[in-house]
Amino acid sequence: MVRRTKEEALETRSKILDAAELVFFERGVSRTSLAHIAEAAGVTRGAIYWHFQNKGDLFTAMFDRVVLPLEEIKAASVARSEPDPLGRIRDLCVLCLRDTATDARRRRVFEILFLKCEFVEEMGPVMARHQSAMREGLERIEEGLRNAMSKGQLSADLDAACAARVLHSFITGALRDMATLPGVFDVATNAERHVEAMLDTLRYSPALRTATPAKP
């Protein structure tokens, strides 16, 4: 009985997240209330409050569903035991772009984030969390690049901090472009080519070199 109750609670939570994703996409975040989501999910507002503190908490959980699968590859890129950290970074970038282009849920969520979310007062905590996640992401990318440098996959004089910002901007820019100009970029087909072009920039651009090579 306890197991069934737990399964039912997880099913309800998933139903609420599915409904929130669709309603946020249709109405925009600021114009969506918990009542709208409850109606779409076929539950009461009380059921939503049982699982989520507020709309911001619900939005964060919805976003995490498409972001968390990438964490395993991020962790691999920074592991000292990983023989091919640059390859893991490449996998991460390709997966992020190609999956967003081909997976309807991931594409909707990023479109909500980039085009249909106003970070007004009630969403302030969400904005703060998003900024924190971006800073952490930049740090992990830089750590992964330094790992690749230590294994000779990237030049020892690469400016890792600058390169991390360039790579991060490339990915977020591509995701935003997909949301803003759907159909213009055939990312599903060309994700690997685009990522390789970006990695070539890290490998060969004189603008990303430092005066003093990093120590291995």
N, C-alpha and C positions, 0 to 999 in steps of 0.2 A: 504493500500500500504506500509506504514512504517513497519507494523508488518510483512508483507510478505518479505520485504527486509531484516529485521533482521533475520527472519527464514532462508532465503537463505544464509546469511552471516555465521550463525551458522552451516548450512549444509556444506558449503565450508570449514570452519575451521575443522569440524569433518573429512571431506574427506582428508584434508591435513594431519591430525594427523594419520589417518588410513594408508595412503600411507607411511608416515615417519616411522611408526612402522615396516612395512613390508620391506622397503628398508634398514633401519638400520639393521634389522635382517639378511637380505641377504648379504649385502655388508660390514657391520661394519660401525661404526659412522664416523671414520676418512676418509674412502674412499667414503663416500656419500656426494654429493653436493646438494644444493637447487635445481639445475637444474634436478638432478635425481628424487628428490621428486616431483617437479612440473610435470615432465613427467608422473610419476606413478599416480599422482592425477588427471591428465588431466586439470591442471590449469597453469597459467603463474607464473613466478617467482615474478612478481608484486603482484599477489594475495597472495602469501606466505608472502611477506613483509607487506602486509596490515594487516595481523593477527599476525605476529611474527617478532621480531627485527632481529634475526639471527638464525643460526642453533642451537646454544646453547639454545636460548629461546624456539625454537620448541621442542628440546629434553626434556626440563624441563616440558613443557605442556603435552607431551606424557607420561612422567613418572608420573606426577600428576594424570592422569586419573585413574591409578591403585592404587595409594597411598591414595588419599583423602577419599575413603569410610571407611578407618580404623580410621579416626580421631574422629568419633562419639564415638566409643568404648573407645578410649584413653581418651577422655574427661570424659566419665562415670567413668573410673577407678580412677580418681583423685577427683571426686566430693565428698564433705564431706557428702552429703545426700545419697550417694550410699551405701546400706547396705552390698553389696557383692563385694568390689573392687577387691579382688583376683579372683573372678569369672569372672569379666570383663576382667582382664588381661589374664586369661585363654582363654576366648572367642576370644580376640584379636590375641593371638598366634595361636590358632587353625584355625581361619579364614584366617590368613595370610598364613599359611602352606597349608591348604587344598585347598583354592581357587587358590593358585599358581600351585598346582598339577593338578587341574581340569579345570582351566580357561585358554584357549589358549592365550588370550591377556596378562593376568598377567604374565604367564610363559615366553612369548616372551620378554616382557619388562624387566623382571629381568635377562633373559639371555643376552640381549643387555647390560644392566648395568654391569654385572659381567664379561662377556666374549668378548664383541664386542665393547667396548667403551674405547678409549685411551684418557686420559685427557691431551691432548696436549694444546698448547697455546690458540687456539680458543675456547677450552672447559674449560678454566681456571675458568670462572665465574660459570659454572655448577658444577665443582669440589668444589668450595667454598660454593655454595649453598647446595650441598650434605653433606659436612662436617657440615655445620650449622644445617641441618635437623637431622643429626645423633646425634649431641650434644643435640638438643632439644628433640629428641626421648629418649635419655638416661635420661634426666632430668624428662620427663613425666613418664617413667617407674619407676624411683626412687621415684617420688612423689606418684605414684600408690601403690608401695610397702609400703611406709610409711603410706599411708591411710589404707592398709590392716593390718599393724602392730598396728595401733591405734584402730582397731576393733577386735583385738585378733586373726586374721587369720594367722598371722605370728609371730614368736617369737619377744619379745621386744628387744632382744639383737642381732637381725639380722643386719649385716653391709649392710644397704640398698644401698649405693653407689656401693659397690663391687658386690652385688647381681644383681643390674641393669645391670652392665657391663657383668656379666655372662649370664644373660637372653638375653640381646641384642646380644651377640656373638653366642648364641645358635640359635637364629632365623636367623641372617644373614648367619651363617655357613650352616644351613639347606637349605636356599634358594640357596646359592652358590653350595652346593652339588647337588641339584636338577638340576641345570643348567649344571654342569660339568659331573655328572654321571647319566644321565636320565635313569630311569627304575631300578636302583639299589635299591633305597629306595621307598617302597610303602607308600608314605606320605599320599596319599588320604585316605587310609584305616587306617593308624596308627598315624595320626596327633594327636588325643586326647591322645593316649597312650604316645607318645613322649613328649607332653607338660606336662602331669601329672608327668612323670619321672623327667622333669626339675623342676617342682614346688616342688617335693619331695626333690630335692637337696636344694632348698631354705629353706624348712621347717626343714630339719634335718642335713645338713652338718655342722660339727664343724668348718670347715674352713671359714664359712660365719658368724661366731659369732664375736661380739665385746666384749671388756672387760667391757664396761659400757652400760647397756641397755638403749635404747632410751626412752625419756619421752613420755607418750601418748599425 
